Amino acid sequence: LDACGGAVGFWTIGYAFAYGNADSSKITFIGNADFVLENIHDGASLIGWFFQFAFAATAATIVAGTVAERCKFEAYICYSLMLTGFVYPVVVHSIWSSSG
């Protein structure tokens, strides 16, 4: 479930928030380009996206063990989307991006 929900969240907005428009001349809260991987076309960039997605999905699985069978399916998918689409990318942008 984390891989499915996480893939959708990280593909649509997560990667853009984390690494979109890395301009080191100004500091930004989140990235603002490359939504839905619109400018990612070569194989090396897609491999880089998949590598980063694996970390985002792993962050979502940490909580999975604590809420297993304790919450509804829809709530867990929403959690996975929110974590991989917003929370994790904001942290990644502030630490790893040149404009964070």
KAZI-V400629 format. One record per residue. N is the residue number from 1. D_LAST is the distance of its C-alpha to the last C-alpha in Angstrom with 2 decimals. Layout:
BEGIN
n=[N N]
d_last=[D_LAST D_LAST]
END
This chain:
BEGIN
n=[1 2 3 4 5 6 7 8 9 10 11 12 13 14 15 16 17 18 19 20 21 22 23 24 25 26 27 28 29 30 31 32 33 34 35 36 37 38 39 40 41 42 43 44 45 46 47 48 49 50 51 52 53 54 55 56 57 58 59 60 61 62 63 64 65 66 67 68 69 70 71 72 73 74 75 76 77 78 79 80 81 82 83 84 85 86 87 88 89 90 91 92 93 94 95 96 97 98 99 100]
d_last=[29.76 26.22 26.15 27.54 25.52 22.34 22.97 23.44 20.35 18.03 19.93 19.95 16.54 14.66 13.79 12.79 10.44 8.88 9.18 10.72 10.58 8.17 9.03 8.13 10.41 8.43 5.38 5.58 6.42 7.26 8.43 11.81 13.96 16.10 17.47 20.42 19.53 21.11 20.17 20.47 24.06 24.66 25.46 22.84 20.00 21.92 22.39 18.66 18.26 21.13 19.82 16.57 18.87 21.04 18.43 17.67 21.44 22.01 19.83 22.06 25.20 24.72 25.83 28.42 30.91 30.99 31.58 33.86 36.84 35.84 34.14 34.97 33.82 32.22 30.25 28.97 27.90 26.05 24.31 23.39 22.08 19.98 18.51 17.73 16.85 14.59 14.29 13.44 10.91 8.90 9.10 8.48 5.23 4.12 6.42 7.09 5.10 5.68 3.81 0.00]
END
